[in-house]
Structure formats: structure tokens, C-alpha cells
Amino acid sequence: MIRYALDTSVLLHWFAQTNDADTERALRLRQEHLDESIELVVLDQSIYELLHVLKESLRLDCELVATALDSLEFMHITIVPYSHEIARKAAKIAYEHDISIYAAGAVALSAHLRCQMVTGDELIYRKVSTLPWTILLSNLSL
């Protein structure tokens, strides 16, 4: 089974209610996971980061944020807890590619799991595109 490590930008597409090509791709990824055609993996920090963005940037009320959290639980996405090895790799990637530790976490996770990391953030992708296991959501073939 194909496995993808997702950064928070992909998760955000599931809940941001935008109507664009990246959202359609993100929703297809989610559906393929639900159909058990692929496996989706995230770091535990991504869940908190997503909830923060839903509350602070999108200004969703508490009930909608709780519904989003319940939806994630229903999807049975693999959530990887803190790992010293992944954190050290994330720090190294963050410095080498001038990205945040948060963004580097998903890149490090994918390197650790030997799977492709998907991001919807073009700026982050430009900075890590030399790493062969990274892909921009808009370039993902589904």
C-alpha cells in the first residue's frame, strides 16, 4: 500500500471550504485513504497546528473545530507521536532548507518512514524540492 506523510497544509484543505484544484486533490487523497487504497500519516503536532489555524485564522467556532477533530478521528489516519530521531532530523532539515521546524517535521517523518511527503505550501516545497521524497499537492497524480 502506498503511504504518504502529510503536512498541515494538506489537512487544512479538508476543512477550509475552498473550491480549488488543491482542495479537490486533498479530498481525493482523503477518500483514497478511507477506501484503504493508500495510508495517510501525520505527526501528532500537525493535529494541534491544524486546530490552531481553524480557530485563529479561519475563526471557526468551538463546535466546528470539535467536529473537525472528530472527523480526523473517524478517518483513522496514522498519527505518529514524538520521536527523538524524527525531531533531530527535522531540526537538521529546517536549518539546511531554511524552513520552520514544524514544516521540517513532515519532511523528516517521510524520510523516516521512507515515503513521499505531500505539502500544499508552494513556498515550503520550493525550499525542499531537491529532496526526492517531497511533492507539491498540485503535482500529485491520483
N, CA, C and O atoms as a MOPAC input file, in Angstrom:
PM7 MOZYME 1SCF
protein

 N      0.83400 1    -1.17700 1     0.00000 1
 C      0.00000 1     0.00000 1     0.00000 1
 C      0.88100 1     1.24300 1     0.00000 1
 O      1.88300 1     1.29700 1     0.71400 1
 N      0.51800 1     2.21900 1    -0.78200 1
 C      1.25900 1     3.48000 1    -0.83900 1
 C      0.95600 1     4.28200 1     0.42100 1
 O     -0.18700 1     4.36100 1     0.87000 1
 N      2.00100 1     4.87100 1     0.97400 1
 C      1.87800 1     5.68600 1     2.17900 1
 C      2.34800 1     7.09600 1     1.85000 1
 O      3.34300 1     7.27900 1     1.14800 1
 N      1.62600 1     8.09400 1     2.36300 1
 C      2.00600 1     9.49300 1     2.21700 1
 C      2.05300 1    10.14200 1     3.59100 1
 O      1.14600 1     9.96400 1     4.40300 1
 N      3.11700 1    10.89700 1     3.84700 1
 C      3.18900 1    11.74000 1     5.03700 1
 C      2.68200 1    13.12100 1     4.61800 1
 O      3.14900 1    13.68700 1     3.63000 1
 N      1.73500 1    13.65000 1     5.36900 1
 C      1.13200 1    14.93700 1     5.01300 1
 C      1.59100 1    16.02600 1     5.96900 1
 O      1.79000 1    15.78900 1     7.16000 1
 N      1.75200 1    17.21900 1     5.42200 1
 C      1.95000 1    18.34600 1     6.31500 1
 C      0.59000 1    18.98200 1     6.58700 1
 O     -0.40800 1    18.60300 1     5.97500 1
 N      0.55000 1    19.92100 1     7.47900 1
 C     -0.70400 1    20.50800 1     7.93400 1
 C     -1.45400 1    21.21300 1     6.81100 1
 O     -2.68200 1    21.28200 1     6.84800 1
 N     -0.75400 1    21.72900 1     5.82800 1
 C     -1.42700 1    22.44700 1     4.73700 1
 C     -2.40400 1    21.55100 1     3.98200 1
 O     -3.43700 1    22.02200 1     3.50600 1
 N     -2.08900 1    20.28000 1     3.87200 1
 C     -2.98800 1    19.34300 1     3.18400 1
 C     -4.22400 1    19.09700 1     4.04700 1
 O     -5.34700 1    19.09700 1     3.54200 1
 N     -4.01700 1    18.88600 1     5.34800 1
 C     -5.15200 1    18.69500 1     6.25100 1
 C     -6.08100 1    19.90300 1     6.22300 1
 O     -7.30300 1    19.76300 1     6.25300 1
 N     -5.49400 1    21.06700 1     6.16500 1
 C     -6.28700 1    22.29600 1     6.16300 1
 C     -7.25000 1    22.35300 1     4.97500 1
 O     -8.35900 1    22.87200 1     5.10000 1
 N     -6.83500 1    21.82800 1     3.84000 1
 C     -7.71400 1    21.81100 1     2.65500 1
 C     -8.99900 1    21.02500 1     2.92200 1
 O    -10.02600 1    21.30100 1     2.30300 1
 N     -8.95600 1    20.06700 1     3.81900 1
 C    -10.15600 1    19.27100 1     4.11000 1
 C    -11.21900 1    20.07800 1     4.83300 1
 O    -12.40300 1    19.74500 1     4.76900 1
 N    -10.80400 1    21.14300 1     5.52700 1
 C    -11.72800 1    21.87400 1     6.38800 1
 C    -11.89900 1    23.35100 1     6.03500 1
 O    -12.77500 1    24.01400 1     6.59200 1
 N    -11.09700 1    23.87100 1     5.13700 1
 C    -11.10700 1    25.31000 1     4.85200 1
 C    -12.25700 1    25.73700 1     3.93700 1
 O    -12.51300 1    26.93200 1     3.79100 1
 N    -12.93600 1    24.80200 1     3.33400 1
 C    -14.09600 1    25.07700 1     2.48700 1
 C    -13.76100 1    26.00300 1     1.31500 1
 O    -14.53300 1    26.90300 1     0.98200 1
 N    -12.61500 1    25.77300 1     0.70400 1
 C    -12.27900 1    26.49500 1    -0.52400 1
 C    -12.58800 1    25.58100 1    -1.70200 1
 O    -12.62600 1    24.35900 1    -1.56200 1
 N    -12.80200 1    26.17300 1    -2.83200 1
 C    -13.15500 1    25.40200 1    -4.02000 1
 C    -12.06800 1    25.61300 1    -5.07200 1
 O    -12.19000 1    26.47300 1    -5.94400 1
 N    -11.00800 1    24.81600 1    -4.97600 1
 C     -9.91200 1    24.93000 1    -5.94000 1
 C     -9.33700 1    23.53900 1    -6.22200 1
 O     -9.73100 1    22.54900 1    -5.60400 1
 N     -8.41500 1    23.49100 1    -7.14900 1
 C     -7.84700 1    22.20600 1    -7.57600 1
 C     -7.10300 1    21.50000 1    -6.43700 1
 O     -7.17700 1    20.27700 1    -6.31500 1
 N     -6.38800 1    22.26200 1    -5.60400 1
 C     -5.66000 1    21.63300 1    -4.49200 1
 C     -6.61900 1    21.02400 1    -3.48200 1
 O     -6.35200 1    19.95300 1    -2.93700 1
 N     -7.72600 1    21.69600 1    -3.23200 1
 C     -8.71700 1    21.13500 1    -2.30700 1
 C     -9.28900 1    19.84600 1    -2.87400 1
 O     -9.47100 1    18.87300 1    -2.14200 1
 N     -9.57100 1    19.83000 1    -4.16700 1
 C    -10.07800 1    18.60700 1    -4.79800 1
 C     -9.07300 1    17.47400 1    -4.66800 1
 O     -9.45500 1    16.33900 1    -4.38600 1
 N     -7.78700 1    17.76800 1    -4.87200 1
 C     -6.74600 1    16.73400 1    -4.72800 1
 C     -6.65300 1    16.24400 1    -3.28400 1
 O     -6.54800 1    15.04500 1    -3.02800 1
 N     -6.69400 1    17.18600 1    -2.34900 1
 C     -6.62700 1    16.81100 1    -0.93400 1
 C     -7.82000 1    15.93900 1    -0.54700 1
 O     -7.67300 1    14.97600 1     0.20500 1
 N     -8.98700 1    16.27600 1    -1.05900 1
 C    -10.17600 1    15.47600 1    -0.76400 1
 C    -10.08700 1    14.09600 1    -1.41100 1
 O    -10.56400 1    13.11300 1    -0.84300 1
 N     -9.47200 1    14.01600 1    -2.60600 1
 C     -9.26700 1    12.70500 1    -3.23800 1
 C     -8.29900 1    11.85500 1    -2.41900 1
 O     -8.50900 1    10.65300 1    -2.25400 1
 N     -7.23800 1    12.48200 1    -1.90700 1
 C     -6.30300 1    11.76900 1    -1.03000 1
 C     -7.04400 1    11.20200 1     0.17700 1
 O     -6.86700 1    10.03800 1     0.53700 1
 N     -7.87000 1    12.03300 1     0.79200 1
 C     -8.63800 1    11.58900 1     1.95900 1
 C     -9.55100 1    10.42700 1     1.59300 1
 O     -9.65200 1     9.45200 1     2.33900 1
 N    -10.21600 1    10.52900 1     0.44600 1
 C    -11.13000 1     9.46300 1     0.03700 1
 C    -10.38800 1     8.16300 1    -0.24600 1
 O    -10.85600 1     7.08400 1     0.11700 1
 N     -9.23200 1     8.26700 1    -0.89400 1
 C     -8.44300 1     7.05300 1    -1.15700 1
 C     -7.98300 1     6.40400 1     0.14900 1
 O     -7.89000 1     5.18000 1     0.24700 1
 N     -7.69800 1     7.23700 1     1.14600 1
 C     -7.34100 1     6.69700 1     2.45800 1
 C     -8.55300 1     5.97600 1     3.06800 1
 O     -8.42300 1     4.87100 1     3.59600 1
 N     -9.71900 1     6.60300 1     2.99000 1
 C    -10.92600 1     5.99300 1     3.53600 1
 C    -11.28000 1     4.69900 1     2.80800 1
 O    -11.82600 1     3.77000 1     3.40300 1
 N    -10.96300 1     4.65000 1     1.50700 1
 C    -11.18400 1     3.43100 1     0.71300 1
 C    -10.09300 1     2.39300 1     0.94400 1
 O    -10.14100 1     1.30100 1     0.37800 1
 N     -9.11300 1     2.73300 1     1.77300 1
 C     -7.98200 1     1.87600 1     2.10600 1
 C     -7.09400 1     1.55300 1     0.91000 1
 O     -6.47000 1     0.49400 1     0.85200 1
 N     -7.04700 1     2.48600 1    -0.04600 1
 C     -6.14600 1     2.35300 1    -1.20000 1
 C     -4.75900 1     2.88400 1    -0.86800 1
 O     -3.76100 1     2.42100 1    -1.42100 1
 N     -4.70000 1     3.86200 1     0.04200 1
 C     -3.44000 1     4.45800 1     0.47200 1
 C     -3.49400 1     4.63200 1     1.98800 1
 O     -4.55500 1     4.52400 1     2.60200 1
 N     -2.33500 1     4.90200 1     2.57300 1
 C     -2.27800 1     5.21200 1     4.00600 1
 C     -1.76100 1     6.63500 1     4.17500 1
 O     -0.77300 1     7.02300 1     3.55100 1
 N     -2.43200 1     7.40500 1     5.01700 1
 C     -2.00500 1     8.76400 1     5.31800 1
 C     -1.44600 1     8.81600 1     6.72800 1
 O     -2.01000 1     8.24500 1     7.66100 1
 N     -0.31300 1     9.51800 1     6.86500 1
 C      0.40300 1     9.58700 1     8.13200 1
 C      0.71600 1    11.05300 1     8.42400 1
 O      1.09100 1    11.81100 1     7.52900 1
 N      0.55400 1    11.44100 1     9.69000 1
 C      0.91000 1    12.79700 1    10.11400 1
 C      1.60900 1    12.72800 1    11.46600 1
 O      1.46700 1    11.75000 1    12.20000 1
 N      2.35100 1    13.75800 1    11.77900 1
 C      2.90000 1    13.90200 1    13.11900 1
 C      1.79700 1    14.39500 1    14.04600 1
 O      0.88800 1    15.10000 1    13.60800 1
 N      1.86800 1    14.03500 1    15.30500 1
 C      0.86000 1    14.49000 1    16.26100 1
 C      0.78700 1    16.01600 1    16.32400 1
 O     -0.29300 1    16.57200 1    16.52100 1
 N      1.91700 1    16.69400 1    16.15900 1
 C      1.91900 1    18.15600 1    16.19300 1
 C      1.03300 1    18.76000 1    15.10900 1
 O      0.50700 1    19.85900 1    15.28500 1
 N      0.86100 1    18.06100 1    13.99600 1
 C      0.04600 1    18.57600 1    12.89700 1
 C     -1.41400 1    18.74400 1    13.30000 1
 O     -2.09900 1    19.64100 1    12.80800 1
 N     -1.88300 1    17.89100 1    14.18600 1
 C     -3.27100 1    17.99700 1    14.64200 1
 C     -3.44900 1    19.29300 1    15.42400 1
 O     -4.41700 1    20.02100 1    15.20500 1
 N     -2.53000 1    19.58600 1    16.32500 1
 C     -2.60200 1    20.82500 1    17.10500 1
 C     -2.43900 1    22.04800 1    16.20300 1
 O     -3.13300 1    23.05100 1    16.36700 1
 N     -1.52400 1    21.95000 1    15.26000 1
 C     -1.30700 1    23.05300 1    14.32800 1
 C     -2.57500 1    23.30900 1    13.50900 1
 O     -2.95200 1    24.46300 1    13.30300 1
 N     -3.23000 1    22.25200 1    13.04400 1
 C     -4.47600 1    22.38500 1    12.29400 1
 C     -5.55300 1    23.05400 1    13.15000 1
 O     -6.21100 1    23.99300 1    12.70200 1
 N     -5.72800 1    22.57400 1    14.36800 1
 C     -6.73800 1    23.15600 1    15.24800 1
 C     -6.46600 1    24.63500 1    15.50500 1
 O     -7.39400 1    25.44200 1    15.56400 1
 N     -5.19900 1    24.98500 1    15.65600 1
 C     -4.82900 1    26.38700 1    15.84700 1
 C     -5.25300 1    27.23600 1    14.65200 1
 O     -5.83600 1    28.30700 1    14.82300 1
 N     -4.96300 1    26.76300 1    13.45600 1
 C     -5.31800 1    27.52100 1    12.24900 1
 C     -6.83800 1    27.62500 1    12.10100 1
 O     -7.35700 1    28.68000 1    11.73700 1
 N     -7.54200 1    26.54300 1    12.37800 1
 C     -9.01100 1    26.58500 1    12.27500 1
 C     -9.59400 1    27.60600 1    13.24700 1
 O    -10.53300 1    28.32500 1    12.90400 1
 N     -9.04500 1    27.67100 1    14.44800 1
 C     -9.55100 1    28.60900 1    15.45600 1
 C     -9.11000 1    30.03600 1    15.18100 1
 O     -9.93600 1    30.94900 1    15.16400 1
 N     -7.82600 1    30.23600 1    14.96800 1
 C     -7.27100 1    31.59500 1    14.90200 1
 C     -7.37100 1    32.24100 1    13.52400 1
 O     -7.72600 1    33.41500 1    13.42300 1
 N     -7.06900 1    31.50400 1    12.47500 1
 C     -7.06200 1    32.10300 1    11.13200 1
 C     -8.42300 1    32.02500 1    10.45500 1
 O     -8.88400 1    33.00000 1     9.86100 1
 N     -9.05900 1    30.87600 1    10.54400 1
 C    -10.36700 1    30.71600 1     9.90500 1
 C    -11.51100 1    31.14400 1    10.81200 1
 O    -12.65100 1    31.28700 1    10.37100 1
 N    -11.19300 1    31.34400 1    12.07700 1
 C    -12.17600 1    31.82900 1    13.05700 1
 C    -13.39400 1    30.91800 1    13.19800 1
 O    -14.51600 1    31.38800 1    13.38400 1
 N    -13.15400 1    29.60400 1    13.10800 1
 C    -14.25100 1    28.66600 1    13.31400 1
 C    -14.59800 1    28.62600 1    14.79900 1
 O    -13.72800 1    28.77800 1    15.65700 1
 N    -15.86800 1    28.42200 1    15.08700 1
 C    -16.26300 1    28.35700 1    16.49400 1
 C    -15.85800 1    27.00700 1    17.08700 1
 O    -15.44000 1    26.09700 1    16.37200 1
 N    -15.98900 1    26.90400 1    18.38800 1
 C    -15.53300 1    25.72000 1    19.12300 1
 C    -16.20000 1    24.44500 1    18.61700 1
 O    -15.55000 1    23.40500 1    18.51400 1
 N    -17.46700 1    24.51700 1    18.30600 1
 C    -18.19400 1    23.34000 1    17.83900 1
 C    -17.66600 1    22.84500 1    16.49000 1
 O    -17.52900 1    21.64000 1    16.28300 1
 N    -17.37100 1    23.76400 1    15.58100 1
 C    -16.84300 1    23.36500 1    14.27100 1
 C    -15.42300 1    22.79200 1    14.38400 1
 O    -15.06700 1    21.85600 1    13.66900 1
 N    -14.62800 1    23.35400 1    15.27700 1
 C    -13.28200 1    22.81900 1    15.49400 1
 C    -13.38500 1    21.41300 1    16.08400 1
 O    -12.63600 1    20.51700 1    15.69400 1
 N    -14.30800 1    21.22200 1    17.01800 1
 C    -14.51300 1    19.89000 1    17.60400 1
 C    -15.00000 1    18.90000 1    16.54500 1
 O    -14.60200 1    17.73600 1    16.55500 1
 N    -15.84900 1    19.35400 1    15.64400 1
 C    -16.33100 1    18.49400 1    14.55300 1
 C    -15.17400 1    18.09100 1    13.63900 1
 O    -15.09700 1    16.94100 1    13.20800 1
 N    -14.28600 1    19.02100 1    13.34600 1
 C    -13.10800 1    18.71500 1    12.52400 1
 C    -12.24600 1    17.66900 1    13.21600 1
 O    -11.75200 1    16.74100 1    12.57800 1
 N    -12.06900 1    17.82300 1    14.52300 1
 C    -11.27500 1    16.86300 1    15.28900 1
 C    -11.93000 1    15.47900 1    15.27900 1
 O    -11.24800 1    14.46300 1    15.14200 1
 N    -13.24800 1    15.45000 1    15.42500 1
 C    -13.97100 1    14.16900 1    15.36600 1
 C    -13.83600 1    13.53600 1    13.99100 1
 O    -13.71600 1    12.31700 1    13.87300 1
 N    -13.85600 1    14.35700 1    12.95700 1
 C    -13.70500 1    13.86400 1    11.58700 1
 C    -12.33500 1    13.20200 1    11.40200 1
 O    -12.22800 1    12.14100 1    10.78500 1
 N    -11.30400 1    13.82900 1    11.93400 1
 C     -9.95900 1    13.24600 1    11.85900 1
 C     -9.90500 1    11.90700 1    12.58700 1
 O     -9.26900 1    10.96300 1    12.11800 1
 N    -10.56700 1    11.83100 1    13.72100 1
 C    -10.60300 1    10.57600 1    14.48400 1
 C    -11.27700 1     9.47700 1    13.66800 1
 O    -10.81400 1     8.33700 1    13.64500 1
 N    -12.37300 1     9.82900 1    13.00200 1
 C    -13.12100 1     8.87800 1    12.18300 1
 C    -12.28000 1     8.33700 1    11.02800 1
 O    -12.44200 1     7.18600 1    10.62400 1
 N    -11.38700 1     9.16600 1    10.49900 1
 C    -10.57800 1     8.77000 1     9.33300 1
 C     -9.50700 1     7.75000 1     9.66100 1
 O     -8.99100 1     7.09800 1     8.75300 1
 N     -9.16000 1     7.59100 1    10.91400 1
 C     -8.11700 1     6.64500 1    11.32700 1
 C     -6.79200 1     6.88900 1    10.60400 1
 O     -6.11600 1     5.95400 1    10.17500 1
 N     -6.45000 1     8.14600 1    10.48400 1
 C     -5.13300 1     8.49300 1     9.94700 1
 C     -4.09100 1     8.06300 1    10.97500 1
 O     -4.31600 1     8.17800 1    12.18000 1
 N     -2.96400 1     7.57200 1    10.50200 1
 C     -1.89400 1     7.19400 1    11.41400 1
 C     -1.25200 1     8.46600 1    11.96300 1
 O     -0.74800 1     9.29300 1    11.20400 1
 N     -1.27400 1     8.61300 1    13.27600 1
 C     -0.69400 1     9.78200 1    13.92900 1
 C      0.54200 1     9.32900 1    14.68600 1
 O      0.46700 1     8.51100 1    15.60300 1
 N      1.67800 1     9.87500 1    14.28400 1
 C      2.96600 1     9.46600 1    14.84500 1
 C      3.31500 1    10.38300 1    16.01700 1
 O      3.38100 1    11.60100 1    15.85000 1
 N      3.53900 1     9.80900 1    17.19800 1
 C      3.90400 1    10.62100 1    18.36400 1
 C      5.35400 1    11.10000 1    18.27600 1
 O      6.11100 1    10.69800 1    17.39200 1
 N      5.71400 1    11.96900 1    19.21700 1
 C      7.07900 1    12.49200 1    19.28300 1
 C      8.10100 1    11.36900 1    19.21500 1
 O      7.95900 1    10.31900 1    19.84000 1
 N      9.13700 1    11.63400 1    18.42900 1
 C     10.27400 1    10.71800 1    18.32000 1
 C     11.54700 1    11.56200 1    18.30500 1
 O     11.67400 1    12.50100 1    17.51900 1
 N     12.47600 1    11.21600 1    19.17800 1
 C     13.74800 1    11.94000 1    19.23100 1
 C     14.44600 1    11.90700 1    17.87300 1
 O     14.98100 1    12.91700 1    17.41700 1
 N     14.43700 1    10.76000 1    17.24400 1
 C     15.09800 1    10.61100 1    15.94000 1
 C     14.47500 1    11.51700 1    14.88300 1
 O     15.19500 1    12.17600 1    14.13300 1
 N     13.14600 1    11.55800 1    14.81400 1
 C     12.47100 1    12.40800 1    13.82700 1
 C     12.70300 1    13.88200 1    14.15800 1
 O     12.91000 1    14.69200 1    13.25400 1
 N     12.67100 1    14.23200 1    15.43400 1
 C     12.89100 1    15.63100 1    15.83200 1
 C     14.29600 1    16.09900 1    15.46000 1
 O     14.46500 1    17.21600 1    14.97000 1
 N     15.28800 1    15.26800 1    15.68500 1
 C     16.66600 1    15.64200 1    15.29700 1
 C     16.78100 1    15.82400 1    13.78900 1
 O     17.42100 1    16.76300 1    13.31400 1
 N     16.15600 1    14.92100 1    13.04200 1
 C     16.16800 1    15.02500 1    11.57800 1
 C     15.43400 1    16.30000 1    11.14700 1
 O     15.88100 1    16.98800 1    10.23000 1
 N     14.31600 1    16.61700 1    11.80100 1
 C     13.55700 1    17.83400 1    11.47100 1
 C     14.40800 1    19.08400 1    11.70300 1
 O     14.41500 1    19.99700 1    10.87800 1
 N     15.11300 1    19.11900 1    12.81100 1
 C     15.95900 1    20.27800 1    13.09900 1
 C     17.03200 1    20.44200 1    12.01800 1
 O     17.29500 1    21.55200 1    11.55600 1
 N     17.63600 1    19.34300 1    11.62800 1
 C     18.67200 1    19.38900 1    10.58400 1
 C     18.08600 1    19.88600 1     9.26200 1
 O     18.67200 1    20.74400 1     8.60200 1
 N     16.94100 1    19.35000 1     8.88500 1
 C     16.28300 1    19.76300 1     7.63100 1
 C     15.88400 1    21.23900 1     7.69400 1
 O     16.04400 1    21.96600 1     6.71400 1
 N     15.36900 1    21.67900 1     8.83700 1
 C     14.94800 1    23.07600 1     8.99100 1
 C     16.11500 1    24.02600 1     8.74100 1
 O     15.96200 1    25.03200 1     8.04900 1
 N     17.26800 1    23.71000 1     9.29900 1
 C     18.43700 1    24.56600 1     9.10600 1
 C     18.97000 1    24.47400 1     7.67900 1
 O     19.32300 1    25.49500 1     7.09000 1
 N     19.03300 1    23.28800 1     7.12300 1
 C     19.58200 1    23.10400 1     5.78100 1
 C     18.72300 1    23.73900 1     4.69700 1
 O     19.24200 1    24.18100 1     3.67200 1
 N     17.39900 1    23.78600 1     4.91900 1
 C     16.49300 1    24.25800 1     3.87200 1
 C     15.76700 1    25.55200 1     4.24300 1
 O     14.89200 1    26.00900 1     3.50700 1
 N     16.12500 1    26.13000 1     5.36700 1
 C     15.55800 1    27.40600 1     5.82100 1
 C     14.03000 1    27.37100 1     5.87600 1
 O     13.35200 1    28.23500 1     5.32000 1
 N     13.50900 1    26.35500 1     6.55700 1
 C     12.07000 1    26.24200 1     6.77800 1
 C     11.81900 1    26.08800 1     8.28100 1
 O     12.74900 1    25.85300 1     9.05200 1
 N     10.57000 1    26.22100 1     8.68200 1
 C     10.24300 1    26.08900 1    10.10400 1
 C     10.45100 1    24.64700 1    10.57300 1
 O     10.43400 1    23.70600 1     9.77900 1
 N     10.64500 1    24.50500 1    11.86200 1
 C     10.74700 1    23.17400 1    12.45200 1
 C      9.45200 1    22.40800 1    12.20700 1
 O      9.47900 1    21.20100 1    11.96500 1
 N      8.30300 1    23.11300 1    12.27000 1
 C      7.01000 1    22.45600 1    12.03800 1
 C      6.95100 1    21.85100 1    10.63800 1
 O      6.57100 1    20.69200 1    10.47300 1
 N      7.32700 1    22.63300 1     9.64000 1
 C      7.31400 1    22.14200 1     8.26100 1
 C      8.33300 1    21.01900 1     8.08000 1
 O      8.07100 1    20.03000 1     7.39700 1
 N      9.48000 1    21.18700 1     8.69400 1
 C     10.53400 1    20.16700 1     8.58100 1
 C     10.11400 1    18.85500 1     9.23300 1
 O     10.61400 1    17.79300 1     8.86500 1
 N      9.21100 1    18.91900 1    10.18600 1
 C      8.74600 1    17.69900 1    10.84400 1
 C      8.12300 1    16.72700 1     9.86600 1
 O      8.41000 1    15.53100 1     9.92300 1
 N      7.27800 1    17.21000 1     8.97200 1
 C      6.64300 1    16.33000 1     7.98200 1
 C      7.68000 1    15.77200 1     7.01100 1
 O      7.58800 1    14.61700 1     6.59400 1
 N      8.65900 1    16.58700 1     6.65500 1
 C      9.72100 1    16.12500 1     5.75100 1
 C     10.53800 1    15.03900 1     6.44200 1
 O     10.86800 1    14.02000 1     5.83500 1
 N     10.86100 1    15.26200 1     7.70800 1
 C     11.62600 1    14.27800 1     8.47100 1
 C     10.82400 1    12.98700 1     8.67400 1
 O     11.37500 1    11.88800 1     8.60500 1
 N      9.52800 1    13.13300 1     8.92300 1
 C      8.67200 1    11.95800 1     9.07900 1
 C      8.69800 1    11.10900 1     7.81800 1
 O      8.83200 1     9.88700 1     7.88700 1
 N      8.56900 1    11.75400 1     6.67100 1
 C      8.55400 1    10.99300 1     5.41600 1
 C      9.90400 1    10.32600 1     5.16200 1
 O      9.95600 1     9.21000 1     4.64500 1
 N     10.98900 1    10.99800 1     5.52000 1
 C     12.30700 1    10.37700 1     5.37300 1
 C     12.41700 1     9.16200 1     6.29800 1
 O     12.93600 1     8.11700 1     5.90400 1
 N     11.93100 1     9.31000 1     7.51100 1
 C     11.97700 1     8.22700 1     8.49800 1
 C     11.16400 1     7.01300 1     8.03900 1
 O     11.58300 1     5.86900 1     8.21300 1
 N      9.99000 1     7.28300 1     7.44700 1
 C      9.10400 1     6.19800 1     7.00500 1
 C      9.38900 1     5.73900 1     5.57400 1
 O      8.80200 1     4.77400 1     5.08600 1
 N     10.29100 1     6.44500 1     4.92500 1
 C     10.63500 1     6.14000 1     3.52600 1
 C      9.39400 1     6.18800 1     2.62900 1
 O      9.10200 1     5.26100 1     1.87200 1
 N      8.68200 1     7.30700 1     2.74800 1
 C      7.50400 1     7.52400 1     1.91100 1
 C      7.53200 1     8.96100 1     1.40000 1
 O      8.39100 1     9.74900 1     1.79800 1
 N      6.61300 1     9.29400 1     0.54000 1
 C      6.56600 1    10.63000 1    -0.03600 1
 C      5.86200 1    11.59000 1     0.91700 1
 O      4.85900 1    11.23800 1     1.53700 1
 N      6.40000 1    12.81600 1     1.03000 1
 C      5.78700 1    13.86600 1     1.82900 1
 C      5.03100 1    14.78500 1     0.88800 1
 O      5.57700 1    15.24600 1    -0.11400 1
 N      3.77500 1    15.05000 1     1.21300 1
 C      2.92500 1    15.91000 1     0.39000 1
 C      2.67700 1    17.20800 1     1.14200 1
 O      2.29200 1    17.20000 1     2.31100 1
 N      2.90300 1    18.32200 1     0.45900 1
 C      2.60700 1    19.63300 1     1.01700 1
 C      1.77500 1    20.44100 1     0.02200 1
 O      1.93200 1    20.30400 1    -1.19100 1
 N      0.91200 1    21.26300 1     0.54000 1
 C      0.15700 1    22.19400 1    -0.29800 1
 C      0.76900 1    23.57600 1    -0.28400 1
 O      0.25300 1    24.49300 1    -0.92300 1
 N      1.86200 1    23.73200 1     0.43600 1
 C      2.52000 1    25.02900 1     0.60300 1
 C      3.64200 1    25.17100 1    -0.42700 1
 O      4.68200 1    24.52300 1    -0.31000 1
 N      3.43000 1    26.01100 1    -1.42300 1
 C      4.40600 1    26.16300 1    -2.51300 1
 C      5.74800 1    26.70200 1    -2.03600 1
 O      6.79300 1    26.29300 1    -2.54300 1
 N      5.73200 1    27.61700 1    -1.06600 1
 C      6.98300 1    28.17100 1    -0.55900 1
 C      7.82300 1    27.08800 1     0.11200 1
 O      9.02700 1    26.99300 1    -0.12600 1
 N      7.19400 1    26.28600 1     0.93700 1
 C      7.92800 1    25.18800 1     1.58600 1
 C      8.43900 1    24.21900 1     0.52400 1
 O      9.59300 1    23.79000 1     0.56700 1
 N      7.57900 1    23.87900 1    -0.42200 1
 C      8.00200 1    22.92700 1    -1.44700 1
 C      9.21300 1    23.43800 1    -2.23000 1
 O     10.13900 1    22.67400 1    -2.50400 1
 N      9.21200 1    24.71500 1    -2.58900 1
 C     10.35900 1    25.26500 1    -3.33300 1
 C     11.65100 1    25.08900 1    -2.54500 1
 O     12.71200 1    24.85500 1    -3.12400 1
 N     11.55800 1    25.20200 1    -1.23900 1
 C     12.75800 1    25.09900 1    -0.41000 1
 C     13.23400 1    23.65900 1    -0.20600 1
 O     14.41300 1    23.43000 1     0.06700 1
 N     12.33000 1    22.69700 1    -0.33500 1
 C     12.72400 1    21.28900 1    -0.10500 1
 C     12.61900 1    20.43400 1    -1.36700 1
 O     12.79000 1    19.21700 1    -1.30700 1
 N     12.34400 1    21.05600 1    -2.49200 1
 C     12.09800 1    20.29000 1    -3.72700 1
 C     13.30900 1    19.48200 1    -4.19300 1
 O     13.16600 1    18.58100 1    -5.01900 1
 N     14.48800 1    19.79000 1    -3.67600 1
 C     15.66500 1    18.98900 1    -4.03300 1
 C     15.64400 1    17.62900 1    -3.33900 1
 O     16.38600 1    16.72300 1    -3.72000 1
 N     14.81000 1    17.49000 1    -2.33900 1
 C     14.68300 1    16.20300 1    -1.65600 1
 C     13.70400 1    15.35200 1    -2.45300 1
 O     12.54000 1    15.72600 1    -2.59600 1
 N     14.14800 1    14.22600 1    -2.96800 1
 C     13.33700 1    13.45400 1    -3.91500 1
 C     12.05100 1    12.87300 1    -3.33700 1
 O     11.18900 1    12.43700 1    -4.10000 1
 N     11.89700 1    12.85400 1    -2.03200 1
 C     10.69200 1    12.26300 1    -1.44000 1
 C      9.62500 1    13.32100 1    -1.13100 1
 O      8.64300 1    13.02100 1    -0.45200 1
 N      9.80400 1    14.54900 1    -1.61900 1
 C      8.80700 1    15.59400 1    -1.39400 1
 C      8.04500 1    15.88400 1    -2.67600 1
 O      8.59900 1    15.81400 1    -3.77300 1
 N      6.76300 1    16.21100 1    -2.52400 1
 C      5.94800 1    16.54800 1    -3.69100 1
 C      4.92800 1    17.61600 1    -3.30100 1
 O      4.40900 1    17.62900 1    -2.18500 1
 N      4.66300 1    18.49400 1    -4.23500 1
 C      3.64300 1    19.52500 1    -4.05800 1
 C      2.28900 1    18.90600 1    -4.36800 1
 O      2.14300 1    18.16800 1    -5.34200 1
 N      1.31500 1    19.20500 1    -3.54700 1
 C     -0.03500 1    18.63500 1    -3.72200 1
 C     -0.52700 1    18.80100 1    -5.15300 1
 O     -1.11900 1    17.87600 1    -5.71000 1
 N     -0.29700 1    19.95100 1    -5.75200 1
 C     -0.78400 1    20.18800 1    -7.11300 1
 C     -0.08900 1    19.33100 1    -8.16100 1
 O     -0.58400 1    19.20200 1    -9.28000 1
 N      1.06000 1    18.74100 1    -7.81100 1
 C      1.77500 1    17.85000 1    -8.74600 1
 C      1.50300 1    16.37700 1    -8.49900 1
 O      2.00300 1    15.51800 1    -9.22500 1
 N      0.71400 1    16.08400 1    -7.48100 1
 C      0.43300 1    14.68900 1    -7.12800 1
 C     -0.56600 1    14.08500 1    -8.09900 1
 O     -1.62700 1    14.65700 1    -8.34900 1
 N     -0.22400 1    12.93500 1    -8.64100 1
 C     -1.13300 1    12.21500 1    -9.55800 1
 C     -1.95400 1    11.23300 1    -8.74800 1
 O     -1.41900 1    10.37600 1    -8.04400 1
 N     -3.25800 1    11.37300 1    -8.86100 1
 C     -4.14600 1    10.43600 1    -8.15600 1
 C     -5.06100 1     9.73600 1    -9.14300 1
 O     -5.88200 1     8.90900 1    -8.74500 1

